[in-house]
Amino acid sequence: MVNLGLSRVDDAVAARHPGLGEFAACQSGAFLKGVLACAGGTAAALGLQTLFARTARAPFRWRVLAAMVAGSLASYWVTRVESQKCSDLWLFLETGRLPKDRGAGEGPQDSGAQPGVG
């Protein structure tokens, strides 16, 4: 049995997927970055609201709520981006190829010829 975080993975599964440890480390880092983004985003939003408290006269509990929502959104975004990087890493480790770019907007290459001419 191979330890992977708090759970154990069978040796046969670990042998079939040699990049499992790297993927788990990547996901762990992604979740840690998300937690830090939540704390940092909440603190930054609350700090900005306190700095501009003269213009926004909302009760403190509503400012805290808004800061928590901002921190949660920041956490979601950071975790989503970092988890996508981990998924790309997993695909690379399993297949040896990089995944195709998503949404790059690249169409077929133009050969330089104009349509309808020639």
C-alpha positions, 0 to 999 in steps of 0.5 A: 500500500502506498500512502497518498495524503490520508488515504492508502492506494493499492500498489497495483494502482500506484504502479499503473499511474506513476504520476499519482504522487505528483498529481496529489502534491499539485492538488494539495498545493492548489487547495492550500493556495485556495485557502490562502486566497480566501483569507487574503481576499477577505482581509483585503476586502475588509481592509479596503472597506474600512479604509473607505468607510466614510463613503460606504456607511453600511453596518459592520456585519454587512461589510464583513459579509461582503468581505467574506463573499469576496474572499470566497470568490477569490478562493474559488477562482484561484482553486479552479485555475490551479486545479486545471493546471494539476489536471493538465499535469495529470494528462501530461504524466499519463499520456506524455502529451500536453493538452490542447489549448482551451479557447485559444481561438486558433482556426485552420491556418490560412495558406495565403490564398484568397477564397474565390480567386484563382 
